[in-house]
Amino acid sequence: MIAGVKGSAVSSALLILLPWNAWAADDMAGAVRELARKTIAFAGRGEPVTVSWRNVSTMSPGDSGQVQAAFEGALREAGSRVSEIAPILEARVTLSANASQFLLVEEARKGEERQVWIASWKRTAIAGTTISLQKKLLLEQDEQILDAATAGEWTLVLSPSRIVWRNGSGEHSVPLVSTRPWPRDLRGHLRINGGAFKAYLPGLTCTGALEPSPSIECRPSDEPWTLDMGSRGVLLANFAAGRNYFDGRVTTGNGGRKALAPFYAVATAEENGRAYFAVAMVDGRTQILDVALSPSGSIAGWGSDLAGTEARCGGGSQILTTRAGEAGEPDAVRAYGIVNRTAAPLSPALELPGPVTALWSLGGNAVLAVVRDAVSGKYQAYSITVDWGE
């Protein structure tokens, strides 16, 4: 819902214009887009706008930060400039709530003119579900960990210089030699299929077997990386040579091809049997795509690392993602569901001892998070599992 009034009685406006059972937008994204449209119409397209925020709802600082980021992102997408320097319009936004809706009340000032708008969206909750995240340290080493995985009694570790596989009886390793210099922010991925495995790096693919005896062969290759998408099968994604992201060319499990914008990571989640893809774009947005990989929504405030789980609780599966923040700062991971084509937080944030450098699905209800410890500087691989209660 969006409503506009003139005057100073914002509390009265809330009571008069938005009774507890008033219609509301289905999701936060729809509400902030409409509020941004009103703001730009008042300020003038392209004019600088400054925004201050106050949260008087029960929403956590992290979640209210997502609302703020979504609104300011909607302003920019619609042609405005968010700036503290010589703004044409000053906007004060209050985040509030009642039993059924979240409310955004914006007081906008342009010279002597003043407008008040109220936007709202339905409160979403996954009833009866309590989710927590548990972490377990799997290994620690000085060299960067690109990925790690287990297959039966075997543990595999992918690093920039080598692949290691070990079990109770010993350790084997093979050095990695690339015909090209590694990119500055190197990424790599392991995929296990029964007793066989593949390791993907920029410009290099290694194929190996664990049984009956360990073996591996590496070759220069730009073949697409195979990314596991849970119930949606796999997604083949072309990695950009010399970069740390995928170039946007993808192929679905049924052979359908699509050209997306460049992205860092992709994961799937389900809502009441309907599947969605969440894609962390290189430009900082997280986009929601439907099963045909067409835009269906957007999410603000997520980091560039995300991975899906196959845990079934609350009517769907989850995506674990890092939070947006400054490079090098300690990180956190949180579980989200997709509700009405936007993100619904399902767990408290799980704090980690440093920045996350890789996040990959392990299958089932677990993901792998690689962290560079802020104190020791060592790389640590954690298994993060989703636990829930009914």
RAQUIGI-V176179 format. One record per residue. N is the residue number from 1. RES is the residue in one letter. PSI is psi in radians with two decimals (999 if undefined). OMEGA is omega as a letter, one per 20 degrees, with the letter a starting at -180 (NA if undefined). BURIAL is # if it has 9 or more other ideal C-beta (glycine too) atoms within 8 Angstrom, else .. Layout:
# RAQUIGI-V176179
n=N res=RES psi=PSI omega=OMEGA burial=BURIAL
n=N res=RES psi=PSI omega=OMEGA burial=BURIAL
This chain:
# RAQUIGI-V176179
n=1 res=M psi=2.57 omega=r burial=#
n=2 res=I psi=2.30 omega=r burial=#
n=3 res=A psi=2.66 omega=a burial=#
n=4 res=G psi=2.48 omega=r burial=#
n=5 res=V psi=2.83 omega=r burial=#
n=6 res=K psi=2.53 omega=r burial=.
n=7 res=G psi=-2.99 omega=a burial=.
n=8 res=S psi=-0.12 omega=a burial=.
n=9 res=A psi=1.33 omega=a burial=.
n=10 res=V psi=-0.72 omega=r burial=#
n=11 res=S psi=-0.71 omega=r burial=.
n=12 res=S psi=-0.66 omega=r burial=.
n=13 res=A psi=-0.71 omega=r burial=#
n=14 res=L psi=-0.75 omega=a burial=#
n=15 res=L psi=-0.68 omega=a burial=.
n=16 res=I psi=-0.79 omega=a burial=.
n=17 res=L psi=-0.39 omega=a burial=#
n=18 res=L psi=1.32 omega=r burial=#
n=19 res=P psi=2.87 omega=a burial=.
n=20 res=W psi=-0.48 omega=a burial=.
n=21 res=N psi=0.33 omega=r burial=.
n=22 res=A psi=2.73 omega=r burial=#
n=23 res=W psi=2.51 omega=r burial=.
n=24 res=A psi=2.76 omega=r burial=#
n=25 res=A psi=2.73 omega=a burial=#
n=26 res=D psi=-0.54 omega=a burial=.
n=27 res=D psi=2.94 omega=a burial=#
n=28 res=M psi=-0.68 omega=a burial=#
n=29 res=A psi=-0.75 omega=r burial=#
n=30 res=G psi=-0.69 omega=a burial=#
n=31 res=A psi=-0.79 omega=a burial=#
n=32 res=V psi=-0.56 omega=r burial=#
n=33 res=R psi=-0.75 omega=a burial=#
n=34 res=E psi=-0.66 omega=r burial=#
n=35 res=L psi=-0.69 omega=r burial=#
n=36 res=A psi=-0.67 omega=r burial=#
n=37 res=R psi=-0.77 omega=r burial=#
n=38 res=K psi=-0.72 omega=a burial=#
n=39 res=T psi=-0.81 omega=a burial=#
n=40 res=I psi=-0.62 omega=r burial=#
n=41 res=A psi=-0.60 omega=r burial=.
n=42 res=F psi=-0.75 omega=a burial=#
n=43 res=A psi=-0.61 omega=a burial=#
n=44 res=G psi=2.33 omega=a burial=.
n=45 res=R psi=2.31 omega=r burial=.
n=46 res=G psi=-0.14 omega=a burial=.
n=47 res=E psi=2.54 omega=a burial=#
n=48 res=P psi=2.46 omega=a burial=#
n=49 res=V psi=2.40 omega=r burial=#
n=50 res=T psi=2.47 omega=a burial=#
n=51 res=V psi=2.23 omega=r burial=#
n=52 res=S psi=2.66 omega=a burial=.
n=53 res=W psi=2.60 omega=r burial=#
n=54 res=R psi=2.29 omega=a burial=.
n=55 res=N psi=1.93 omega=r burial=#
n=56 res=V psi=0.27 omega=r burial=.
n=57 res=S psi=-3.12 omega=r burial=#
n=58 res=T psi=0.07 omega=a burial=.
n=59 res=M psi=2.44 omega=a burial=#
n=60 res=S psi=2.77 omega=r burial=.
n=61 res=P psi=-0.65 omega=r burial=.
n=62 res=G psi=-0.75 omega=a burial=#
n=63 res=D psi=-0.69 omega=r burial=#
n=64 res=S psi=-0.53 omega=r burial=#
n=65 res=G psi=-0.60 omega=r burial=#
n=66 res=Q psi=-0.69 omega=r burial=#
n=67 res=V psi=-0.79 omega=r burial=#
n=68 res=Q psi=-0.81 omega=a burial=#
n=69 res=A psi=-0.66 omega=r burial=#
n=70 res=A psi=-0.74 omega=a burial=#
n=71 res=F psi=-0.82 omega=a burial=#
n=72 res=E psi=-0.59 omega=r burial=#
n=73 res=G psi=-0.68 omega=r burial=#
n=74 res=A psi=-0.63 omega=r burial=#
n=75 res=L psi=-0.80 omega=a burial=#
n=76 res=R psi=-0.75 omega=a burial=#
n=77 res=E psi=-0.53 omega=a burial=.
n=78 res=A psi=0.01 omega=r burial=#
n=79 res=G psi=0.18 omega=r burial=.
n=80 res=S psi=2.99 omega=r burial=#
n=81 res=R psi=2.11 omega=r burial=.
n=82 res=V psi=1.97 omega=a burial=#
n=83 res=S psi=2.55 omega=r burial=#
n=84 res=E psi=-0.12 omega=a burial=.
n=85 res=I psi=2.07 omega=r burial=.
n=86 res=A psi=0.96 omega=a burial=.
n=87 res=P psi=2.51 omega=r burial=#
n=88 res=I psi=-0.60 omega=a burial=#
n=89 res=L psi=2.38 omega=r burial=#
n=90 res=E psi=2.19 omega=a burial=#
n=91 res=A psi=2.27 omega=r burial=#
n=92 res=R psi=2.10 omega=a burial=#
n=93 res=V psi=2.26 omega=r burial=#
n=94 res=T psi=2.23 omega=r burial=#
n=95 res=L psi=2.10 omega=a burial=#
n=96 res=S psi=-3.05 omega=a burial=#
n=97 res=A psi=2.72 omega=r burial=#
n=98 res=N psi=-2.89 omega=a burial=.
n=99 res=A psi=-0.48 omega=a burial=.
n=100 res=S psi=-0.23 omega=a burial=.
n=101 res=Q psi=2.69 omega=r burial=#
n=102 res=F psi=2.52 omega=a burial=#
n=103 res=L psi=2.42 omega=r burial=#
n=104 res=L psi=2.10 omega=r burial=#
n=105 res=V psi=2.05 omega=a burial=#
n=106 res=E psi=2.21 omega=r burial=#
n=107 res=E psi=1.97 omega=a burial=#
n=108 res=A psi=2.30 omega=r burial=#
n=109 res=R psi=2.27 omega=r burial=#
n=110 res=K psi=1.72 omega=a burial=#
n=111 res=G psi=-2.16 omega=r burial=.
n=112 res=E psi=-0.14 omega=a burial=.
n=113 res=E psi=2.61 omega=a burial=.
n=114 res=R psi=2.40 omega=r burial=#
n=115 res=Q psi=2.62 omega=r burial=#
n=116 res=V psi=2.22 omega=r burial=#
n=117 res=W psi=2.62 omega=r burial=#
n=118 res=I psi=2.17 omega=r burial=#
n=119 res=A psi=2.62 omega=a burial=#
n=120 res=S psi=2.75 omega=r burial=#
n=121 res=W psi=2.74 omega=a burial=#
n=122 res=K psi=2.40 omega=r burial=#
n=123 res=R psi=2.32 omega=r burial=#
n=124 res=T psi=2.44 omega=r burial=.
n=125 res=A psi=2.64 omega=r burial=.
n=126 res=I psi=1.70 omega=a burial=#
n=127 res=A psi=2.48 omega=r burial=.
n=128 res=G psi=0.13 omega=a burial=.
n=129 res=T psi=2.21 omega=r burial=#
n=130 res=T psi=2.05 omega=a burial=.
n=131 res=I psi=2.41 omega=r burial=#
n=132 res=S psi=2.72 omega=r burial=.
n=133 res=L psi=2.33 omega=r burial=#
n=134 res=Q psi=2.39 omega=r burial=.
n=135 res=K psi=2.55 omega=r burial=#
n=136 res=K psi=2.19 omega=r burial=.
n=137 res=L psi=2.17 omega=a burial=.
n=138 res=L psi=-0.74 omega=a burial=#
n=139 res=L psi=2.85 omega=a burial=#
n=140 res=E psi=2.43 omega=r burial=.
n=141 res=Q psi=2.88 omega=a burial=#
n=142 res=D psi=-0.70 omega=a burial=.
n=143 res=E psi=2.61 omega=r burial=.
n=144 res=Q psi=2.39 omega=r burial=#
n=145 res=I psi=2.07 omega=r burial=#
n=146 res=L psi=-0.67 omega=r burial=#
n=147 res=D psi=2.79 omega=r burial=#
n=148 res=A psi=2.62 omega=a burial=#
n=149 res=A psi=2.82 omega=r burial=#
n=150 res=T psi=2.58 omega=r burial=#
n=151 res=A psi=1.80 omega=a burial=#
n=152 res=G psi=-2.15 omega=a burial=.
n=153 res=E psi=-0.05 omega=a burial=.
n=154 res=W psi=2.51 omega=r burial=#
n=155 res=T psi=2.25 omega=r burial=#
n=156 res=L psi=2.46 omega=r burial=#
n=157 res=V psi=2.20 omega=r burial=#
n=158 res=L psi=2.14 omega=r burial=#
n=159 res=S psi=2.94 omega=a burial=#
n=160 res=P psi=-0.53 omega=a burial=#
n=161 res=S psi=-0.29 omega=a burial=.
n=162 res=R psi=2.89 omega=r burial=.
n=163 res=I psi=2.28 omega=r burial=#
n=164 res=V psi=2.36 omega=r burial=#
n=165 res=W psi=2.34 omega=a burial=#
n=166 res=R psi=2.67 omega=r burial=#
n=167 res=N psi=-2.90 omega=a burial=.
n=168 res=G psi=-0.33 omega=a burial=.
n=169 res=S psi=-0.08 omega=r burial=.
n=170 res=G psi=-3.09 omega=a burial=.
n=171 res=E psi=2.45 omega=r burial=.
n=172 res=H psi=2.60 omega=r burial=.
n=173 res=S psi=2.67 omega=r burial=.
n=174 res=V psi=2.26 omega=r burial=#
n=175 res=P psi=2.62 omega=r burial=.
n=176 res=L psi=2.22 omega=r burial=#
n=177 res=V psi=2.08 omega=a burial=.
n=178 res=S psi=2.54 omega=r burial=#
n=179 res=T psi=-0.19 omega=r burial=.
n=180 res=R psi=2.65 omega=r burial=#
n=181 res=P psi=2.47 omega=r burial=.
n=182 res=W psi=2.52 omega=r burial=#
n=183 res=P psi=2.83 omega=a burial=#
n=184 res=R psi=-0.77 omega=a burial=.
n=185 res=D psi=1.40 omega=a burial=.
n=186 res=L psi=2.42 omega=r burial=#
n=187 res=R psi=2.67 omega=r burial=#
n=188 res=G psi=2.79 omega=a burial=#
n=189 res=H psi=2.43 omega=r burial=#
n=190 res=L psi=2.45 omega=r burial=#
n=191 res=R psi=2.15 omega=a burial=#
n=192 res=I psi=2.36 omega=r burial=#
n=193 res=N psi=1.67 omega=a burial=.
n=194 res=G psi=-2.20 omega=r burial=.
n=195 res=G psi=0.11 omega=r burial=.
n=196 res=A psi=2.79 omega=r burial=#
n=197 res=F psi=2.79 omega=r burial=#
n=198 res=K psi=2.52 omega=r burial=#
n=199 res=A psi=2.22 omega=a burial=#
n=200 res=Y psi=2.27 omega=r burial=#
n=201 res=L psi=2.87 omega=r burial=#
n=202 res=P psi=2.02 omega=r burial=#
n=203 res=G psi=0.14 omega=a burial=#
n=204 res=L psi=2.35 omega=r burial=#
n=205 res=T psi=2.32 omega=r burial=#
n=206 res=C psi=2.34 omega=r burial=#
n=207 res=T psi=2.30 omega=a burial=#
n=208 res=G psi=2.98 omega=r burial=#
n=209 res=A psi=2.55 omega=r burial=#
n=210 res=L psi=-0.47 omega=a burial=#
n=211 res=E psi=2.57 omega=j burial=.
n=212 res=P psi=-0.34 omega=r burial=.
n=213 res=S psi=2.55 omega=a burial=.
n=214 res=P psi=2.36 omega=r burial=.
n=215 res=S psi=2.73 omega=a burial=.
n=216 res=I psi=2.57 omega=r burial=#
n=217 res=E psi=2.24 omega=a burial=.
n=218 res=C psi=2.55 omega=a burial=#
n=219 res=R psi=2.60 omega=r burial=.
n=220 res=P psi=2.31 omega=a burial=.
n=221 res=S psi=2.50 omega=r burial=.
n=222 res=D psi=0.48 omega=r burial=.
n=223 res=E psi=2.65 omega=a burial=.
n=224 res=P psi=2.60 omega=r burial=#
n=225 res=W psi=2.47 omega=r burial=#
n=226 res=T psi=2.06 omega=a burial=#
n=227 res=L psi=2.19 omega=a burial=#
n=228 res=D psi=2.28 omega=a burial=.
n=229 res=M psi=0.54 omega=r burial=#
n=230 res=G psi=-2.21 omega=a burial=#
n=231 res=S psi=-0.26 omega=r burial=#
n=232 res=R psi=0.16 omega=r burial=#
n=233 res=G psi=-2.20 omega=a burial=.
n=234 res=V psi=2.83 omega=r burial=.
n=235 res=L psi=2.25 omega=r burial=#
n=236 res=L psi=2.18 omega=a burial=#
n=237 res=A psi=2.28 omega=r burial=#
n=238 res=N psi=2.21 omega=r burial=#
n=239 res=F psi=2.35 omega=a burial=#
n=240 res=A psi=2.14 omega=a burial=#
n=241 res=A psi=2.30 omega=r burial=.
n=242 res=G psi=0.12 omega=a burial=.
n=243 res=R psi=-3.00 omega=r burial=#
n=244 res=N psi=0.48 omega=a burial=.
n=245 res=Y psi=2.96 omega=r burial=#
n=246 res=F psi=2.48 omega=a burial=#
n=247 res=D psi=-0.09 omega=r burial=#
n=248 res=G psi=-0.26 omega=r burial=#
n=249 res=R psi=2.07 omega=a burial=#
n=250 res=V psi=2.72 omega=r burial=#
n=251 res=T psi=2.24 omega=a burial=#
n=252 res=T psi=2.98 omega=a burial=#
n=253 res=G psi=-0.46 omega=r burial=.
n=254 res=N psi=0.19 omega=r burial=.
n=255 res=G psi=-0.03 omega=r burial=.
n=256 res=G psi=2.39 omega=a burial=.
n=257 res=R psi=2.57 omega=a burial=.
n=258 res=K psi=2.55 omega=r burial=#
n=259 res=A psi=1.93 omega=r burial=.
n=260 res=L psi=3.00 omega=r burial=#
n=261 res=A psi=2.70 omega=r burial=.
n=262 res=P psi=2.51 omega=a burial=#
n=263 res=F psi=2.78 omega=r burial=#
n=264 res=Y psi=-0.71 omega=a burial=#
n=265 res=A psi=2.75 omega=r burial=#
n=266 res=V psi=2.53 omega=r burial=#
n=267 res=A psi=2.84 omega=r burial=#
n=268 res=T psi=2.68 omega=r burial=#
n=269 res=A psi=2.71 omega=a burial=#
n=270 res=E psi=2.54 omega=r burial=#
n=271 res=E psi=1.87 omega=r burial=#
n=272 res=N psi=0.82 omega=r burial=.
n=273 res=G psi=-0.14 omega=r burial=.
n=274 res=R psi=2.23 omega=a burial=.
n=275 res=A psi=2.54 omega=r burial=#
n=276 res=Y psi=2.67 omega=r burial=#
n=277 res=F psi=2.34 omega=r burial=#
n=278 res=A psi=2.21 omega=a burial=#
n=279 res=V psi=2.10 omega=r burial=#
n=280 res=A psi=1.81 omega=a burial=#
n=281 res=M psi=2.72 omega=r burial=#
n=282 res=V psi=-0.49 omega=a burial=.
n=283 res=D psi=0.08 omega=r burial=.
n=284 res=G psi=-0.21 omega=r burial=.
n=285 res=R psi=2.70 omega=r burial=#
n=286 res=T psi=2.09 omega=a burial=#
n=287 res=Q psi=2.47 omega=r burial=#
n=288 res=I psi=2.25 omega=r burial=#
n=289 res=L psi=2.60 omega=r burial=#
n=290 res=D psi=-3.04 omega=a burial=#
n=291 res=V psi=-0.32 omega=r burial=.
n=292 res=A psi=0.12 omega=a burial=.
n=293 res=L psi=0.60 omega=r burial=#
n=294 res=S psi=2.53 omega=a burial=.
n=295 res=P psi=2.35 omega=a burial=.
n=296 res=S psi=-0.12 omega=a burial=.
n=297 res=G psi=-3.11 omega=r burial=#
n=298 res=S psi=2.79 omega=a burial=#
n=299 res=I psi=2.41 omega=r burial=#
n=300 res=A psi=2.65 omega=r burial=#
n=301 res=G psi=0.03 omega=r burial=#
n=302 res=W psi=2.71 omega=r burial=#
n=303 res=G psi=-3.02 omega=a burial=#
n=304 res=S psi=-0.07 omega=r burial=#
n=305 res=D psi=2.27 omega=r burial=#
n=306 res=L psi=2.69 omega=a burial=#
n=307 res=A psi=2.55 omega=a burial=#
n=308 res=G psi=2.73 omega=r burial=#
n=309 res=T psi=2.89 omega=r burial=#
n=310 res=E psi=0.24 omega=r burial=#
n=311 res=A psi=2.35 omega=a burial=#
n=312 res=R psi=1.87 omega=r burial=.
n=313 res=C psi=2.55 omega=r burial=#
n=314 res=G psi=0.45 omega=r burial=#
n=315 res=G psi=0.16 omega=a burial=.
n=316 res=G psi=-3.08 omega=r burial=#
n=317 res=S psi=3.11 omega=a burial=#
n=318 res=Q psi=2.82 omega=r burial=#
n=319 res=I psi=2.31 omega=r burial=#
n=320 res=L psi=2.33 omega=a burial=#
n=321 res=T psi=2.70 omega=r burial=#
n=322 res=T psi=2.91 omega=r burial=#
n=323 res=R psi=2.68 omega=r burial=#
n=324 res=A psi=2.40 omega=a burial=.
n=325 res=G psi=-3.09 omega=a burial=.
n=326 res=E psi=2.50 omega=r burial=.
n=327 res=A psi=2.39 omega=r burial=.
n=328 res=G psi=-0.22 omega=a burial=.
n=329 res=E psi=2.68 omega=r burial=.
n=330 res=P psi=2.56 omega=a burial=#
n=331 res=D psi=3.08 omega=r burial=#
n=332 res=A psi=2.68 omega=r burial=#
n=333 res=V psi=2.49 omega=a burial=#
n=334 res=R psi=2.61 omega=r burial=#
n=335 res=A psi=2.40 omega=r burial=#
n=336 res=Y psi=2.66 omega=r burial=#
n=337 res=G psi=2.90 omega=r burial=#
n=338 res=I psi=2.04 omega=a burial=#
n=339 res=V psi=2.14 omega=a burial=#
n=340 res=N psi=0.72 omega=r burial=.
n=341 res=R psi=0.50 omega=r burial=#
n=342 res=T psi=3.07 omega=a burial=#
n=343 res=A psi=2.34 omega=r burial=#
n=344 res=A psi=2.03 omega=a burial=#
n=345 res=P psi=2.38 omega=a burial=#
n=346 res=L psi=-0.26 omega=a burial=#
n=347 res=S psi=2.77 omega=r burial=#
n=348 res=P psi=2.77 omega=r burial=.
n=349 res=A psi=2.38 omega=r burial=#
n=350 res=L psi=1.91 omega=a burial=#
n=351 res=E psi=2.48 omega=a burial=.
n=352 res=L psi=2.77 omega=a burial=#
n=353 res=P psi=0.15 omega=r burial=#
n=354 res=G psi=-3.05 omega=r burial=#
n=355 res=P psi=2.50 omega=r burial=#
n=356 res=V psi=2.23 omega=r burial=#
n=357 res=T psi=-0.24 omega=r burial=#
n=358 res=A psi=2.54 omega=r burial=#
n=359 res=L psi=2.02 omega=a burial=#
n=360 res=W psi=2.58 omega=r burial=#
n=361 res=S psi=2.42 omega=r burial=#
n=362 res=L psi=0.01 omega=a burial=#
n=363 res=G psi=2.86 omega=a burial=.
n=364 res=G psi=-2.36 omega=a burial=.
n=365 res=N psi=0.52 omega=a burial=.
n=366 res=A psi=2.66 omega=r burial=#
n=367 res=V psi=2.80 omega=r burial=#
n=368 res=L psi=2.23 omega=r burial=#
n=369 res=A psi=2.17 omega=r burial=#
n=370 res=V psi=2.22 omega=a burial=#
n=371 res=V psi=2.42 omega=r burial=#
n=372 res=R psi=1.94 omega=a burial=#
n=373 res=D psi=2.25 omega=a burial=#
n=374 res=A psi=-0.36 omega=a burial=.
n=375 res=V psi=-0.94 omega=a burial=.
n=376 res=S psi=-0.42 omega=a burial=.
n=377 res=G psi=-0.03 omega=a burial=.
n=378 res=K psi=2.76 omega=r burial=#
n=379 res=Y psi=2.30 omega=a burial=#
n=380 res=Q psi=2.34 omega=r burial=#
n=381 res=A psi=2.14 omega=r burial=#
n=382 res=Y psi=2.48 omega=r burial=#
n=383 res=S psi=2.16 omega=r burial=#
n=384 res=I psi=2.08 omega=a burial=#
n=385 res=T psi=2.63 omega=r burial=#
n=386 res=V psi=2.11 omega=r burial=#
n=387 res=D psi=2.45 omega=a burial=#
n=388 res=W psi=2.76 omega=r burial=#
n=389 res=G psi=2.66 omega=a burial=.
n=390 res=E psi=999 omega=NA burial=.
